[in-house]
Amino acid sequence: MAAAPGTVGVVGGGRMGAGIAQSFATAGSAVVVVESGKEAAAAALERVATGLRRAAERGRLEEPAERVLARVTTVTTVDDLPAGADLVVEAVPEDPALKARLLAAAEKAVGETTVLATNTSSLSVTELGTALARPERFLGMHFFNPVPASALVELVVAGRTADDTVRTALEWVRALGKKDVVVRDSPGFASSRLGVALGLEAIRMVEEGVAEPEAIDAAMSLGYKHPMGPLRLTDLVGLDVRLAIAEYLHDTLGERFAPPELLREKVARGELGRKTGRGFYTWED
């Protein structure tokens, strides 16, 4: 079986970053999570702890949750990433300038052989790589939410990504027990481009009064064997995240990705899905 990286840095400790940290720690890696401020860092560690407790309750951990959690530490600045890290994954919001700045800072903090990865779900990996001195050691590792339970990692090969970087990333994905798909860098890659197209059309159907969200989701789950419908998935991903991706794809690929007005209205009202308790559904955690 492929070996997990010895040491992993995760920049960003939100839902996605915490899930990535949990997955690598479960596979045996020592993980360092970067979050600005002691409170944010503590919250990130608690997200990982909660995820591990739930995994243990479902019988998905081969060792005690506390032992896995002991492999996770936090720091409050990218400068404190371990110089000997094998992999650093950036998992911050879909803001190109923010991502580029943090990736460049991470590259300066680690060694020349460290692989850098972005967890972007739509932004150009090639453009993000222009901020780096060693773009051949950089690629996209697009994890899916919730990371510990998801079977897929989409590896995005940028214009200057070296072949050995891709091979190493493939080994690490398999060490996590996940399945890889490898795609060439292009707007939305494969997963977001297709997933967002379906999600936007489902939102338009609600907007036009074609059917209620439950009916649309049931049609796709029961009729097409999707594990969940596009509107429930939009709630899980976050309506704000989906809007940001749609706007980017609209700019790069044209009118077919124009965000529906209903999506804009819900985001403006703070109805962002599961994380706020309301989106197309009402959620209780």
C-alpha positions in Angstrom: 0.0 0.0 0.0 1.2 3.5 -0.8 2.7 5.5 2.2 1.1 8.7 3.4 3.4 11.8 3.6 5.3 12.0 6.8 4.5 15.6 7.5 1.6 17.7 6.0 0.8 21.3 6.4 -2.7 22.5 5.9 -3.2 26.3 5.4 -6.8 27.1 6.6 -8.7 25.2 9.3 -12.3 25.7 8.2 -14.6 22.8 7.3 -12.5 21.7 4.3 -9.1 22.3 5.9 -10.1 20.4 9.0 -11.3 17.5 6.9 -8.1 17.4 5.0 -6.1 17.5 8.2 -8.3 14.7 9.7 -7.8 12.5 6.6 -4.0 12.8 6.6 -3.7 12.3 10.4 -5.9 9.2 10.1 -3.5 7.9 7.5 -0.6 8.4 9.9 0.8 11.8 8.9 1.9 14.4 11.3 -0.3 17.4 10.4 0.3 21.1 11.1 -2.8 23.4 10.6 -2.3 27.1 10.0 -5.0 29.4 11.2 -4.5 33.1 12.1 -5.1 33.8 15.8 -5.3 31.5 18.8 -9.1 31.3 18.8 -9.3 30.4 15.2 -6.5 27.8 15.6 -8.3 26.3 18.6 -11.6 26.2 16.6 -9.8 24.4 13.8 -8.4 21.8 16.2 -11.9 21.3 17.6 -13.3 20.6 14.1 -10.7 17.9 13.6 -11.5 16.4 17.1 -15.2 16.4 16.3 -14.7 14.8 13.0 -12.5 12.1 14.6 -15.1 11.4 17.4 -17.8 11.0 14.7 -15.6 8.6 12.7 -14.9 6.6 15.8 -18.6 6.4 16.6 -19.2 5.0 13.1 -16.5 2.5 13.4 -14.3 4.1 10.8 -11.1 4.5 12.9 -8.6 1.8 13.4 -7.1 3.5 16.4 -8.4 5.7 19.2 -9.5 9.2 18.1 -7.3 10.7 20.8 -4.2 9.0 19.3 -5.0 10.3 15.9 -5.7 13.8 17.2 -2.3 13.9 18.9 -0.7 13.9 15.4 -2.4 17.3 14.7 -1.0 20.6 15.9 -1.7 24.2 15.0 0.3 27.3 14.3 -0.9 30.9 13.7 1.3 31.9 10.7 2.4 30.2 7.5 6.0 31.1 8.5 5.8 28.5 11.2 5.1 25.6 8.8 7.7 22.8 9.3 10.6 23.2 6.9 10.7 19.5 6.3 7.0 19.1 5.3 6.4 16.7 2.5 3.2 18.4 1.4 1.4 21.7 2.1 -2.2 22.0 1.1 -3.8 25.4 0.8 -7.5 25.3 1.8 -8.6 29.0 2.2 -11.6 30.7 0.5 -11.8 31.1 -3.3 -9.9 34.4 -3.4 -7.1 34.2 -6.0 -5.0 37.0 -4.4 -5.3 35.4 -1.0 -4.4 32.0 -2.2 -1.4 33.2 -4.3 -0.1 35.2 -1.3 -0.4 32.3 1.1 1.1 29.8 -1.3 4.1 32.0 -2.0 4.6 32.5 1.8 4.3 28.7 2.3 6.9 28.0 -0.4 9.4 30.3 1.4 8.8 28.5 4.7 9.4 24.9 3.5 12.1 23.0 1.6 12.8 22.8 -2.1 11.3 19.3 -2.4 8.0 20.1 -0.6 4.9 19.6 -2.8 2.5 22.5 -2.7 -1.1 22.0 -3.5 -4.2 24.2 -3.8 -7.7 22.9 -2.9 -9.4 25.3 -5.2 -12.5 23.9 -6.8 -12.4 26.2 -9.9 -9.6 28.7 -10.1 -6.7 28.4 -12.5 -4.0 26.3 -10.9 -1.6 27.5 -13.6 -2.2 31.2 -12.7 -1.8 30.5 -9.0 1.5 28.8 -9.8 2.9 32.1 -11.3 3.3 33.3 -7.7 5.8 30.5 -7.0 9.5 30.1 -7.6 9.0 26.3 -8.0 5.8 25.8 -10.0 7.0 22.3 -11.0 6.3 21.2 -7.4 2.7 22.6 -7.5 -0.6 21.1 -8.5 -4.3 21.2 -7.6 -5.6 18.6 -5.0 -9.3 19.2 -5.1 -10.9 17.4 -2.1 -14.6 17.1 -1.7 -16.8 17.9 1.3 -17.0 16.2 3.7 -13.4 15.2 3.1 -13.1 12.2 5.4 -16.2 10.4 3.9 -15.6 11.4 0.3 -14.0 8.8 -1.9 -12.6 11.3 -4.6 -9.6 13.6 -5.0 -9.4 15.5 -8.3 -5.7 16.1 -9.2 -5.3 19.1 -11.4 -2.1 19.3 -13.5 -1.0 22.8 -14.2 1.1 24.0 -17.1 4.4 23.5 -15.3 3.6 20.7 -12.9 6.4 18.0 -13.1 5.5 14.4 -13.8 7.1 13.2 -10.6 5.0 15.7 -8.6 1.9 14.1 -10.1 3.1 10.6 -9.4 3.9 11.5 -5.8 0.4 13.1 -5.3 -1.2 10.0 -6.7 0.5 7.8 -4.2 -0.6 10.0 -1.3 -4.2 10.0 -2.5 -4.2 6.2 -2.6 -2.6 6.2 0.9 -5.7 8.1 2.1 -7.8 5.2 0.7 -9.3 7.6 -1.9 -9.8 7.4 -5.6 -8.0 9.9 -7.9 -9.0 11.5 -11.2 -6.4 13.4 -13.1 -7.4 16.4 -15.2 -5.7 19.2 -17.1 -6.1 22.6 -15.7 -9.1 24.4 -17.2 -11.9 26.5 -15.7 -13.9 24.4 -13.2 -11.8 21.3 -14.0 -14.1 18.3 -14.5 -16.1 18.0 -11.3 -17.0 21.7 -10.6 -17.8 22.4 -14.2 -20.3 19.6 -14.5 -21.5 19.8 -10.9 -22.1 23.6 -11.0 -23.9 23.3 -14.4 -26.4 20.8 -12.8 -26.7 22.8 -9.6 -27.4 26.1 -11.4 -30.1 24.5 -13.6 -31.7 23.0 -10.5 -31.8 26.5 -8.9 -33.4 27.9 -12.1 -36.1 25.2 -11.8 -36.9 26.3 -8.3 -36.9 29.9 -9.4 -39.3 29.2 -12.2 -41.6 27.2 -10.0 -41.1 23.9 -11.8 -40.8 21.9 -8.6 -39.8 22.1 -5.0 -36.2 21.4 -4.0 -37.2 18.0 -2.5 -38.8 16.9 -5.7 -35.9 18.0 -7.9 -33.4 16.2 -5.6 -35.5 13.1 -5.4 -35.6 13.0 -9.2 -31.8 12.9 -9.5 -31.3 10.6 -6.5 -33.9 8.0 -7.5 -33.9 8.5 -11.2 -30.2 8.9 -11.9 -28.7 7.3 -8.8 -26.9 10.4 -7.6 -26.0 10.0 -3.9 -27.7 13.3 -3.2 -29.6 15.8 -5.2 -28.0 19.0 -6.6 -29.8 21.4 -4.2 -29.0 19.4 -1.1 -25.4 19.3 -2.4 -25.4 23.1 -2.9 -26.4 23.5 0.7 -23.6 21.2 1.8 -21.0 23.0 -0.3 -22.3 26.5 0.6 -24.4 28.8 -1.5 -21.7 31.5 -1.2 -19.1 29.0 -2.5 -21.3 27.9 -5.4 -22.0 31.5 -6.3 -18.3 32.4 -6.3 -17.5 29.4 -8.6 -20.4 30.3 -10.9 -19.3 33.8 -11.2 -15.8 32.7 -12.1 -17.1 30.2 -14.7 -19.4 32.8 -16.1 -16.5 35.1 -16.6 -14.3 32.4 -18.2 -16.8 30.1 -20.0 -19.8 32.3 -20.8 -23.5 32.8 -20.3 -24.4 29.2 -19.6 -22.8 29.7 -16.1 -24.6 32.9 -15.3 -25.8 32.7 -11.6 -29.6 32.6 -11.1 -31.0 35.6 -9.3 -32.4 33.3 -6.6 -28.9 32.2 -5.7 -27.7 35.8 -5.4 -30.8 36.6 -3.3 -30.2 33.8 -0.9 -26.5 34.6 -0.5 -27.4 38.3 0.2 -29.9 37.1 2.9 -27.2 35.0 4.5 -28.9 31.7 3.6 -25.7 29.9 2.8 -26.8 26.3 3.4 -25.8 23.9 6.2 -23.2 26.2 7.8 -25.8 28.9 8.5 -28.7 26.5 9.1 -30.7 27.5 6.1 -30.3 27.4 2.3 -32.7 25.4 0.1 -33.3 23.3 3.2 -33.4 23.9 7.0 -30.5 22.3 8.8 -30.0 21.4 12.4 -26.6 20.2 13.7 
